[in-house]
Amino acid sequence: MRLFILFVSFVVALHARQSAVFIDEGRLEKVKATAPIVEKIFREFAEQRRTPGFVYGVVIDGKLLYTGSFGFANLEKRIPTNTRSLFRIASMSKSVTALAILQLRDQGKLSLDDPASKYLPVMKRLRHLAKDAPEITIRHLLTHMAGFPEDNPWGDRQLADTDEDLLRLIEEGPSFSNVPGIEYEYSNLGFALLGQIVQVVSGMDFERYTTEHIFKPLGMNQTVWEYAKAPPDRLALGYDWIDSSWVNIPMLHHGSYGAMGGLITSIEDFTAYVALHLSAWPPRDDTESPVVKRSSLREMHQPWSFGRMNPSFRYPTGRPCATVSAYGYGLGWTKDCEGRVAIGHSGGLPGFGSNWTMLPQYGLAVMSFANRTYAGTSSVNVAVLDTIVALAGLKPRSLLPSEILKQRMNELVKVLPEWKEAERSGIFAENFFLDYRIQDLQARSKELFARAGRIKHIREIVPENQLRGTFVIEGEKGNIQVFFTLTPEKNPLIQQLRMRWEE
């Protein structure tokens, strides 16, 4: 892909609070204006990867803002792709399985720390690598920590296996690469077993359970697991480029491994699922979704098992920015050197490749589907998200400061710079003047305020969270940055403070 993408530096985080969100009024229009550049990025990618068909969508604040499509869903019948074309999205399916597990957990029907053998007794017979190995729990399966070996691409060919085939594999004794609980290793087998647990606990077939309890409530009425149930004129067929021609890759029927990678959906339908995940942020008092609690979605989004560090990562613009990655519950998690968090999942099967990625701090997500074997759309989605943030000048969705932070800031300002009567002010915790001598505080303040000159303005506090934040005192010659953090008491007091010159 040509590196024509512009990068514009942006400032992170303004005001924060748990119940109100700062929204840029021109936000949607700014993002909408990026559509031509985004279309160019995706078109170049589709051409370079020689994808028969390609579709994408950009979602912001729960709304499908714009979409695009290239090529054909069905080469033989020359059926063009569109946002209603149904693509098999492979391992993007895993978070649906994880969500089903959390629904059942929230209903009190299982615990994530239950041994999987409680629901699948055949797993009691497993022989681990060491006698001191713990039993595999549901949480181990959700986070790829069960000790099973990485099983791509073997698992991709097991979609149509029956429940009996899967349980027979367990009964015969699968091989392990680790004992449970110590190492992340991607396992399709693990998510197939989660699908079995959903069936046992719910008393419903996995396909029926997810349709009734996830897809229908979200209005995803065209989303299916079994390709034979999809309208033929909307079903995208899978292809690969073999011996200088396109070869149709026959689709496998839905079976026991469907829970790890068999979902078939469209950009329009999947938008509802993406919007559900975006709606989890920020924490607030609004009415909950009937599908799942926002707190459970945020639990899915946490980095539960460490993946890797990539100190050499570069954005498509070429700028270096180290990243760290981990796995949540059926979702990947990445944080970069700028503090930007990305959550989502890729999918790859013979005939298909897909990805969806969201930036919850920005309320922004991108999804793209292709019908070529392991098309690998992750990198292009990263490029698109980075480009949208830069060109639209997006700031992270931020919260307003808590009342106690504002109160303590105002009280602190009153004792500065002389620290007059500070020890009797009642705003400092019992540790404060044991850790900071009053004469040292006074000397530091005198130095900084003399350097700043006449004070012109005091900016609003910028919180890191509800009990910690930073504000700036603007002087005619320069600025002083003041950081403080509050105690966990019912009436939070200042326990730590730092004053420094703002460079």
Secondary structure, DSSP 8 states (H G I E B T S, - for coil): -----------------SS-EE--TTHHHHHHTTHHHHHHHHHHHHHHTT-SEEEEEEEETTEEEEEEEEEEEETTTTEE--TT-BEE-GGGGHHHHHHHHHHHHHTTS--TTSBGGGT-GGGGG---SSTT----BHHHHHTT-SS----TTGGGG-TT--HHHHHHHHHH----SS-TTS-----HHHHHHHHHHHHHHHSS-HHHHHIIIIIHHHT-TT-BSSGGGS-TTTB--EEEEETTEEEEE------TTHHHH--EE-HHHHHHHHHHHHTT-S--SS---SSS-HHHHHHHTS--EEEEEETT-B-TTS-B--EEEEE-SSSEEEEETT--EEEEEEEEETTEEEEEEEETTTTEEEEEEESBTT---HHHHHHHHHHHHHHTT----EE---HHHHHHHHHHHHHTTTTTTGGGSS-B-TTHHHHS-HHHHHHHHHHHHHHH-SEEEE---EEEETTEEEEEEEESS-EEEEEEEE-SSSS--EEEEEEEE--
